[in-house]
Amino acid sequence: MALGGATGDVPTNAMGVPPMRDDGGFDPSRVKLLPRGDKILAMDRVSGRWALLPEDQRGLLVLLGAAKAEHLPDQLGHVVGELQENLIRQGIGVAGPSREFSALTTIIVKLTNACNMACAYCYDFESSEKARRLETETALKAVREAIDLCEGRLWVILHGGEPMLVWDLIETLVIQARAHAAERGVVIDFTGQTNMTRLTDRIVNFSIRHGIAWGVSVDGTAETHDRLRVLHTGGGTHGLFRDALNRYPAFVRSSSVMSTITAVNQGRLLECARYFRDLGMAGWDWSLFQPIGRARGESRLAIDVDELVAAWNLLFDAVLSGEFHGFPVMPVKKYIDNFLHGPGKNMCMRPQCGAARDLVSISSDGTIEACDCIDPLGPLGNLGNLATGTIAGARACAKAAKIRARDVQHQECGKCIWFGVCGGTCLAHAGGVEEVWPEGCAVALNAFDRISATFASGEEIQSYLASLDT
């Protein structure tokens, strides 16, 4: 075994982390080791920081934390201590600077619960509700409060139902919110999610003029999409999307696609990615089926996790082969990003989940939710209502505090090498603050294992990411 304590110029994701020193806080229990071919991954399972080291340093790594105990011979203790110091400088094995996500950054505004479609799995539809739109003053109040609560920048997501059904409300909200943000010195960004079937010249021109970035909901090819994304009369809706694409090709293609993954298309991930790439769309992402809303009790739509993981592996292999250079395949890229950069931007993949923290959602009746994916009929739903309260008050309530206090480390997450970059799976899908989402866990375990092994053995991931920057 070579005695080489310095990590030297090794692959690491500690970029941007200020140099750290050992103040006695090195905790070897945070550092998990995983063989990766001729290298070994040293992962801080809490922070998500890691380094790839030569495999012959495994013997030194297992001695981490022992050097100060003076149980090692002088030469060996010195080498192990030097290795430990190098890990500390990269933020591995120590708490380091804490990353807080306490300031509000994002508000989802459900402008209406009405939709011109009746998708079989719609998580927003409840049979007890009647179609309604968010009152203009309530929408304005929500966004103004969010502007006042944020710290310099706010992301507003226009949502529904189908938000383009209430276009007058969108124009009013965007114009007045921009004026209020300017008064407060806040940068405000608007995005939205739509089925794109209601496009008009007015909608397209206003969206371009005011910088609204839309995502479009499509589940795959016509044969796949029309199984579940249907009209209220039962007919398929893929043709409506293609009509919009034909009428406004540049505008529609500037949008990224979001597909809901169910038992229908879980085995067709590669087909979906190829379809949207060949259509010239800006990118493709997924949202995994959730049995709430119209899908409450719909076991026929539930995901088979083995089939989903197998399909993800085929998709990952295609990405590595170079087939998707220049095209963002987010069901793969989101895991790569978290592995390379650690938890942060992605609210759904970090221990400090965004719900009731840097995110709130406003329903079409003014209800304030911690996250729009949390079951509104469940124990974590409904933090208050804008008719009688405020966003600040909702974020300060006991239920919001309970959501923010979520800790799943008593589960298998407490031992998992990937906890820091996974976050313990989505709270909304898990259903409770002490629960873990099994399907999400299985996908993450597989994804991070594949990504780390690939990163250790070649340049395929780096090549793919570089293709997205050109």
N, C-alpha and C positions, 0 to 999 in steps of 0.2 A: 504494500500500500504506500503510495507516494504521500509524503508529508508536505502538502502545499496548502497553507492556511489561507492565503489571500484568494478572494474570488476573482480579482483582476477584471478584465474586460469580458464579462459573461452576460448572456441575455438576461434581462430583468424588466419588470414593468414598473420600476420605481422612478420613472422619468417624472420630473417636476417635483419630486419630494425633496425638501431641503435636507442637507446632511444632518444626521442625528448622531448623538453620542450616547454611550452607555452610562446612565446615571444609576445603575443598579436595578433597572427595570426590565432587563432582558428576561423573557419568559419562554423557556424552551418548549413548554407545552403548546404554545401557539404555532410552532413550526412543525409542519407535517412533511414527510418525505415520500416521493413517488418516483420509482425508476422510470426513465424515459429513454430507452435504448442505451447509448453510451453516456448518457447524462442522468442527472438526478434533479428532480424539481424540488426545491425548498420553498414551500408555500406557507405564508402566514395566514392561517385559516380564519383569522378574525378580520384583518384589514384587506386581505386579497393581494397583498404584495408578494412577489415571488422572484426567485432567481434560478437559472439553470446552471448547475455546476457539473464538473467532470464526475463521472460515476465513481471514480476511485477515491473521492472525498467522502463517500458514505460513512466510512468508519469514523471520520472526524466529526461529521454532522451529528451522529448519534451521541457524541460526547459533549454537545453544546450544553452550556450551563454548568459544566463540572469544573472548568478551568479555575474558577475563583475559589472552589472548595478545597483547593490544594491537595486533591487526591490524585493528581496526575504528575508524572515525571516532568521535570522542568521544561525540557525541549518540547514534549508533547503538549504540555499545558500552554506554552507560548504559541504554538501553531494553532491549537484549537481557539485560544483567545483571539488571535488575529483573524481567524475565520469568523468568529462571533462578532467582532468589531465591524468587519466588512458587511455582514448581514444587517447589523444595526444601522450602518450608514445608508443602507437601502430601505430602511423602514420595516425590516423583517424581524419579528420576534419582540417588538416593542410597540407600545401604544402609539407613540408619535403624535403629531398634530391631529387633533380630533376634527372630523369632518361633520359639520352640523347641517341639517336641512330643515331648519325651523322656520325660515321665512317663506311666506307664500310666493310661489312663482307661477302657478298654473290654475286657471279656473275653467271648468267645463260648463257651458251654458246650454241646457236642454231647452231649445226655443219652442219646441212643440213635441207632444208624444204621438202626434198623428203621422201617418206615413201612407204613401200610395202603394206600398208593398205589404205583404203579410208573410214575411220570412218565417219558416217553421221554427227557427231557433231564437227568434228575437229576444234578447235579454231585457229590452226596455219595455216590452208590452206586458201589461197585466190585465187579465180579463175583467177585473173589478173597476178598471179605469175607463173614463170616457175621453174622447179626443178633446184636447185643449191646447192653447198656446200660452206661453209665458207672457204675463202682462208687461207692456212696454216699460212702465215705471219700475217694475220689479227687476227686469233685466238690467236696466240702467243702474239701479241701486246696487245690484250684485257686482257689476263691473267697476263702478266707482269705488265701492268698498275695497275690492280687490286691488285696485290701483293704489289706494291709500295704505294698504297693508304690505304691499310688496316692497322690495328694496331695489328700486331702480329699473326693473324690467318685469313685464307681465306677459304671459302667453295665454291668450283667450282661444278656447276651442269651441267652435260653433257646432252644435250637435242636435240630435233629435231622438226619436222620430226622424223625419226627413226635414232638415232645416230649410231647404229651399222652398218648402211650401209656405213659409212665412217670410218672404224676401223683404217686404217693406220693413219688418222688424229688424232684419239684419242691417239694412242700410242705416236706419236710425241709430242702432246700437253702435255700429262701427264709427260713424261720423262723430257722435257725441262722446264716445269713449276716447277717441283720439284727441278730441279737444280737451277733455279732462286730464288725460295723461300728459299732454303738453303743458298744461298749467302746473302739474305736479313734478315736471321734469322726469317723467317715466317713459321709457321705450315700451311700446305695446305691439305685440305680434298677434295676428289673427290667422288661425287655421280652421279647418272644418272637415267633417266627414259626411259624405253624401252618396246617394246612388246615381247621381248625375243625370237622372231621367227628366229633370225639369229645366234643363239649360235653355236660356234665351240670350239674345244679344245683350240685353240689359244686365243679366247676371254675370255674363262673361266679362263685359266691359268694366263693370263696377269692381269685380274681383281683381282684375288686372290693375286697375287704377289705384286700388287701396291695398294691394299686396296680400290678398287673402289666399293662402295656400291650401288647396283642397285635396283631400284623399278620397278615393272612390272605392266603394264596397262591391267587389265582384269575387265570386268563389271559384272561378276557373273557366274552362271552356263552356260552351252553351249546354252541352250534355250534362256536365257536372253542376253548373250554376243553377239551371232550371229545375233541378230536383227539389230544392228547398227555398230558393229566392223567387217567390211567386207573387202574383197579384191577389187581391182579395177574392177575385173570381176564380183563381186557381191556375191561370196561365203563367207560363214562364216569363222572365223579365230580361234575359240576356240580350234579346233583340233591341230593347230600349237603350241599353248601354251602347250597343254597336251603332244605333242611330245617332246618339250623342257624339260618339267618336267620329262618325262620318260628317256630321254637321260642324263640329268644332275640333278638328283633329289636333291642332297644336295645343289648345287649352286642355283637352282631356289628357293628352299624352304628357303634359307637365305635372300630372298628378301621380302619386304613388298609389298602388292598389293594396287594399286590406281584404284578405279572405278569412272567413270564419271556417275553422277546421272542425269537421264532424266525422262521423263514421262514413259519410258519403265520399269525402275527398281526402281522408287521412293518408291513404296509400298513393295519392297522386300529387305529392308535393313537387316532384321534378317536372311533371307535366304542367302544373300551374306556373312554375317559375319560367319554363320555356315559353309558355303561351303569352304571358305578359311581357316578357323580354321581346318576343317577336312582334308584338303589337306596338312596341316602341314606348311603353310606359316608363315612368321615371324610376320605378322600383316596385318591390313587392314585399309585403309583410303578412303575418298571420295573427289571428286571435283564436285561441283554442276554446272550443265549445264549453259553455257554462249552463247547467240545467236550471236556469231561473227564467222568469218572464214567460213567454209563450212556450218555452221548452221545459217548463217545470214538469217533472215526471216523465219526460220523453227519453226513456232509456235506449230507444232504438238509435238515437243520435250520438250516444256516448262514445268516447274515443276508446279504441283498443290500443293501449300504450305500446305493446310490442310491435304492432303494425306501424304505428306512428314513428317510433324510434328507427325501425328499419327504413322507412321512407326518408327520414331525416338523414340517415347515413348515405343513402343514394344521392340525395341533394348535396350533401357536404362533399362527397367524392367528385361530383360534377363541378362544384365550385373550385376544388383543388386542381382539377384538370385544366382549368382555364376557360371552360365553356361560358362562364358568366362574367368574364372580365368586362368592367365598365358598367355592370348592372347590379344595383344593390339588392342582394337576396337577404332580407332582414331576418328571417328565421334562422339563418346561419350567422350573419354579421353581428347581431345583437349579443350573441354569446362570445364571439371573437372580441368585440369591443370591451366587454366586461372583463374578459380574461386579460387583455393587454393593458387596460387602463384602470382596472379596479372599479368598485362600486361608486356610482355618482349620478350621472345624467339619467340613466334608466331607473325610474322610480319603482319599477316592479321587480328589479333584480338587485336589491341591496337590503341589508338588515334593517335600515331605517326606511321602511316603506313610505311612499309618498302620501298615503291616505291620511287626511286630517293634519298633514304636516306641511308640505309645500304644494299640496293639491287640495282643492275642494270642487264639488260638483253641485250645480243648481238644477233641480228637476223642473219640469214645466209647470208644476203647481207651487213653486217657490221653496220646496223642501231643500234643505242643505244636507248634502251627503258627503261623507269622507272621501268617497271614490265612486264613480258612476257604475262600477262593476260590483260593488257590494250589494248584496241582496236587500232591496228596500223593505222586504217583509221579514227579514231576519233580525237577530238581536243586535247587529251592528248598524242597522239602517236608521236614518232620520236623526240628524244632529240638531234639528230646529227648523224654523221656517222664516223666510224673509218678511212675511206679513207681520210677524210679531217680534222678530229678533234680528241679529246681525251675523255676518260671517265671523267676526271676531268673537262674538259670544258663543257661536257654535264650536269654533276651534278650541275654546276654553272649557267646554262642558266635560263632564265626567266620562261620557262615552267616547269622546274624541281622545281624551287622555288614555283611556284603556286601549284604544286602537294603536296609539303611538307607543304604548308600553309593550307591544307584542314582543314576545321572546320565545323562540322555539328551540333554544339550545338544550332543553331537557329532552328533546327528541333526538333522533339520529343526527340531526343538524349539529349537535354539540360535539360530535366526533368527526364530522365530515370535512375533508380537506378543502372542499369547494364552497364552504359556507360564506366566506367573505365575498366571493364573486357571484354567488347565487342569491344570497339574501334570505334563504329559507322558504322559497316559493311564494307565489302570490297569495296575499291574505284573503282577497275576495273569493278566489277559487277554493281556498282551504276551508273557508266558512267559519273560522273561529280564530281567536288570537293565539291559541295554544296548539292549533292544528297545522298540519303540513299537507299540501296538495300532492297526492301520490303521482299523478300523471306529470305534473310539472317537475317534480323531483326526478323522475326517471329520465325525462328528456334532458335535464340539466346535467345529471351524472354522466350520461353518455356524451353530451356535447362537449363538456369541459375535458373529459378524458381524451376524446378524439382530437380536440384543438391543441391541447398541451403536447400530446405525442407528435402531432404534425409539426408544431412549432419547433420542437426539439430536434427534428430530423431533417428539415428542409426549409425552403424559402417559398413554398406555394402560398401560404397565407399572406406573407408580406407582398408577394407579387399581386395577389388579388386586391389587397387594400390599396396598393399603389395605382392599380388600374382605375379605381374609383376617384382618385384625386386628379386625374388627367382630364 
